[in-house]
Amino acid sequence: LLLDNLEQVIEAAPELSALLQSCPNLTLLVTSRELLRIQGEVEYSVPPLAEPEAISLFCERSQLEPSEEIAELCARLDSLPLAVELAAARTKALTPAQILERLSQRLDLLTGGRDADPRQLTLRTTIEWSYELLSPTEQQLYARSSVFAGGCTLEAAEEVAEADLDTLQSLVEKSLVRFSNARYWMLETIREFAAERLEASGEAPTVAAMHGGFFVELANRNPRDPGLADLLELERDNMRGAMAWSLSEGRFEDAHRLAIAYGFLSVSHGPLSEGRSWLGAVLQHTSGVPAALRQRALQRATGLAERQGDLGAARALAEESLAAARAIGDPEAIGSALLSLGVVEGSDEDMDRAEMLHREALEVFSANGNDSQVRMTLGLLGWLAIARGDYSQAQEFCEEALRMARDAGDMRSALHAVSNLGHALARTGRLEEALGLQREALLIAQEIDPTAVADTLIEIASVAVERSDYEPAAVLAGASAALHEATESKFDRVGLVMFEDVVQVSDGQLGSDHARRLTVRGRKMTSEECVAFALGYIDHGR
C-alpha cells in the first residue's frame, strides 16, 4: 500500500500501526516530510540529487548541453529535483547564466507549468507548504536558525536561536534542518525562505546581535589553543556574516576582534587576500576601538601582506603597528611589532636592519620572560643567518630555538626552527639528517600552516637534487609552487632561490619536456597527496 505526502494527516499514523498488526503480510510504502514514529518504521531519507544526476536532469528538461554555468546553477539550487526542473523550465526565456544572476529571487523566479500541483508552482509554495505544517515554536526556531551561514553546533543553536533539543530534532525529522558531522544546517533554498520569515517576525535584529556576540566570543580565544584554526574553518561563513553585521551596525570593536581571528584563519587555511580584505575594512574605523586592539589588527594585517609579497604595504602596516605599540607602552606589543617589521625588512633583503630589529625584539621578550616569543625570534635569527650563508650561526640559533620549542610543546615555533635547521644542515652536506628534520617539519606544517607545507616541500626538493633524485625533485617543486598559488602566498627569498635551482637542474638532467611533465604532476596533487608523496620519498626513496 502506497501512501504519499502523509505529513498532511500525520495524526493518522497510529492507525497505520494497528493496520499492520491486523495484516501481517501488508507492506506500507509511505512518503512524508517527517517521520511517522510508529513501531516497525524503517526510515529511508531522500537526499538531493548527486551533482551528475542534477546536471543530467536539467539538460534533459532544457534540451541544453552540460556546461560550467549549468553545473554551478544546479549546485546553487542544492541539486533539489523540483528546483532543477523549475530552473530548466526558465531556459525558454533565460540562459543558465542569466538564471544564475537572478538566483537571489529563486523562491519566485522558478515556476512550474499549468499542470503543476498548486503546492509546486514555485519553490516558495513548496517550502511554504512544509512551513505551515509546523507548530508556532517550530516556526520560530526554523526562522531564527536562518541566521547561521554554513550551519552551527548545538551549543550555538541553543545560545543564539534559543533552541531546545526536542524542537531542533523535530525540524530535522521534518527535513527542514539537516544534521551531519555534529552540525545543524539548512539547504540554501530552505534557508532563504527561513530568512524571510525571520525578517517578517521582527526578531532579525535581536537574533543577529546574539549571533554576532557568540562569534566574537569565539574570536577572543587564544590563537595557540589547539584546534582553534580547524574550529574557525568550520565557522568561516558565520565569521563572515558576523563581521559584515558588526561593520554595518557600527560595532567596530567587535569587527576588529572578528577580523583578527579571521586573519589567523587565513594564515592557517587561506586565502590570504580575503583575510587582508576584512582587516583592511575594519582598520578604516577607529571609533570606539581600544588602541591595543587596533595595534593587534595592524600586526595581523602586516603578516598577511608580507606573506603575499606586498612588502610596501607590509612595511607601512608594520611601522604603524610599532608606533601604536610604543604609544601604548606595552612591551609585548612593542616586541611583536619589532619582530614583524624585521620579517618585512628581511624579505626585502635588508638583512642588517632585519637583524637589528630582531635582536631588539629578543631583548624585549627576554626582559619580560616571554619564552614563546624568544624561541620564535631565535628561529627567525636563524633564517637571517641562512639568508646570509652563515650556516654555522644558523645552526646555533635554530638548535636553541628547537630545544626550547620542544620543551614547551610549542609546535609553531618548532616548525620554523626544525625546517631552518634542516636547511642549514643540508647546505653543509648533512643530507640525511636534513631530510629527517624536514620530515618532522612537514608533519607539523600539515597540521597548522599550509604555507609552511609549500615551503617545506621545496626544502625537500632541494635536498633531492643534491642526492641526484631529479624526478621526485621536479614533482615536489611543482607541488610547492601550486600550494603557494592556492594559499595566495609567495616564496620567500631563500625559497625562491631553491625553487629556481631545482627547476633549472631538473630541466638539465631530465630534459625540459620530461621535467615539465613531472612538475605538472606535482601541481595537480592535493595538499594531502603532496605530503604523502614527500613522506614516501623520504621514507622509501621513491
Order of alpha helices (4+ residues) and beta strands (2+ residues): beta-alpha-beta-alpha-alpha-alpha-alpha-alpha-alpha-alpha-alpha-alpha-beta-beta-alpha-alpha-alpha-alpha-alpha-alpha-alpha-alpha-alpha-alpha-alpha-alpha-alpha-alpha-alpha-alpha-alpha-alpha-alpha
